[in-house]
Amino acid sequence: MYKSEFFVYQDDKPISVCIRNYTEEDFDGLIEIQSECFPPPFPKELWWNKEQLSNHVHFFPEGALCIEVDGILAGSLTALRVNFDPAQPEHTWEEITDGGYIRNHEPDGNTLYIVDISVRPRHRKLGLGKMMMQAMYHVVIELGAERLLGGARMPGYHKVSSEMEPAKYLEAVMTGDLKDPVVSFLLRCGRVPVALVENYLDDEESRNYGVLMEWKNPFKNEGVPGNGI
């Protein structure tokens, strides 16, 4: 199980942070975080429910991480294991995460797939999302998976969708000509785009597109001298 304790600075003051696996005792707090991250008009039916959270800690507790700031829950990051074929990247979020219930979790899957990441709005300047993502990289290495993968929304795309195709938008984000709140964040976390997927998620801002972005386990690179292959 995962637990890491350290300090971050807020207004030149060190504050304690802990990343750990979430448990049943955290469920109410995790649902509260979802309500803050996705307020109305976002339908509350799409927030985490306790059945989903129970499945997370039952099927894959290693992929159920949360972060505390001074002992208060501030965010969560959830994953499952799947077998992913880079030659056939097309899928929807609903299909690959079982709608967030992860009953399709494959204990020996080659890929850790991100289901969701949420951070309370008031804590977003502390870099907690990046810290949780890096913690999940540790899990990838510990379990010997090939990669971490997930579909990124492109919430900035709707602003320019009448002017450019989604591939051109992604290219502009990659060259730094445009910034996207999600794709740019994941680039800073070390994730790399591998495929653009149409109808990934019912998401008007992204025009229903998603960008599959991965982080490869550096200890599983095939054909690299010294890795025994």
N, C-alpha and C positions, 0 to 999 in steps of 0.2 A: 504494500500500500504506500501511497505517496504522501509525504509531508515535508515542506520546506518553509523555514522561518527566516525572515530577513527584515531590513528596514528600507523604506523609501523616504524621500524628502518632500514635504509639502510646506511651501512658504518658509523654506530654510529650517524646518523643524523635522527631525526624524520621526517617522511613525511606523509602528510594527505591522508587518504583513505576514500572512500565513497562507500557503497554498496546500490544500489537502483534498482527500476524497470526501465527497459529500455523502451523508447518510440520511436515514428517515427523519431524524430530528431536524434536518435542515429544510424539509420540503416546504413548509409555510413561508420561510424566508426566501426560498428560490422562486416561488410563485409571486411573491411580492416584488422581487427584482424584475420579473417578466412584466408585471403591471406597470412598473416605472419605465421600463425600456420600450414598451409597446402600449402607450396609453390610447384611449379612444381618439379617433374612430376605429382603431385596430380592435377587432372583436376579441373579447376575453376568452372565447372558446378556443382560440389558438394559442393562449398561454399554456405553459406546462400544466398538466394535471397530475394528480398523485399516482394514478396508474402508470403513466409514462415514467415518472421519477422512480417509482418502485421497480420498474423494469430495468432502468439504468443501473441501479445499485445491485440488482439481482443478476442480470445477464453479464454485465461488464463493469464491475465496480472500479477497475483500474482506469476506465475512461470517463468516470464521473468526478470531475474536479471542481472545486470552488475556491474562492479567495476571500480572505477576511482582512479588514483594515481595522486595527485596534480592537479586534475581537468581534467586529460586526460584519456580517456577510455583505460582500460588495459585488460579487459576480460569479459566473459559472461557465464551464466549458465542458461539453459532453461529446463523446465519441463512441463509435462501435467498430468492430472489425468486420471487414468484407474482403472478398477476393475480387480485385480490380484488374481488368485487362486493358492496358493503355491503348491497344489496337481497337477497342470497342468502348469508347468513353461515354457514349450517349446514355443518359438516364435522367430521371427526375429526382428531386429531393424526396418526394413522397415515396417513390419506389425504393430508394437505397437506404432510407432511414426507417422504413415501415411507418411513415407518418409520425416519427418521433417515438414510437413504441419499441423499436429495435428488437423485435421478436425474431428478426432475420439475422441477428448477430452470429458471426462465424468465429468460434474461438481460435481457429488456426488461420484466419484470413490474413492475406499478405499486406493489408492496408488498414491503417487507422483512419476512419472517416469521420470528419467533424459534423455533428448533428446541429449544434447550436453554440454560440458564444454570446454572453450577455454581461454587461457591466452597468451598474447604477450610473445614471447621468452625472450625479454630483462627484463621482470618483473617476471620471474618464480622463482627466488630465494627469493621472498618476502613472499611466502606462500599464495598467493592470491586465488589459487584454493581451498585450505582447508578452507579459510575464507568464500568463496562463498558457499561451501558445508554446512558449519555450519549455514550460513544464511538460506539456504533452509530447514535445520532441523527446524528452527524457523517457517517457513511457514507450514511445516507438522503439528507442534503442534498447530499453530494458526487455521488451517483449520480442525483439528481433524481427520486427515487421520491416517491410521494404520501404514504406513511405507513410507520411501523413497526407491526407487528401481531403478536400472539401470544395463545395461550390460557393463561389463568392457572388453576392449580389453586385449589380452595377447601378446603384441608386442615382448616380449623376447622369446616367445615359439619357433619361427622358428630356433633359434640358436641351439636348442637341440631336435627338433621334430623327428630327425632320431634316437634318442637314447631313448626317453621316450614318453609314451602316455600323452595326455593333462591332464588327471586326476592326473598323477604322477607329472607332472610339477606344477600344482596348489598346490599339497600337499607339494612339495619342497619349494614353495614360502611361504606357510603357516608355515612351520617349520623354515624358515629363511635360509635354505640351498641355495636358489636362491632368487634373487630379480627381480621383474618385474616392469617396469616403471609405469604402470597403476595400476595393482592389488595392489602392495605394497603401492602406494600413497593412494588408497582408504582405505586400512587397517588403515593407519595413520589417515584417516579422520573419522574412526569409523564404516566403512561399513564392513559387514560380508558376505562371500560367501554363497549362498543358492542353486545354481545349475550351472552345466556346460552345455552349450547349443551349439550343433553343428550347423554349417551354420547360425550363428547369424548375421554375417556381412561379406561382401566381403572384406576380409582383409588377404592378403598373410602372413604378419608377424605373425598373430595369427592363421594361418592355418584355418581361418574362424570360429574359436571358440570364444565364449564369456562367461564370468563368471557373472551370475546374483549376484549382491551384494546389500544387504539391510541395512538400519538403521531403527530400529523399534521405533515408538513413545513410549517413556517410560511411558506416561500417558494413554496408551491404552492397556497395558498388561493385558489380561484376566486372571482371577483367582488369581490375586495378592491381598492379604489382604489389605483392606483399600481403594480399588478403587470402592467400591459399588456393586461388583458382588458377 
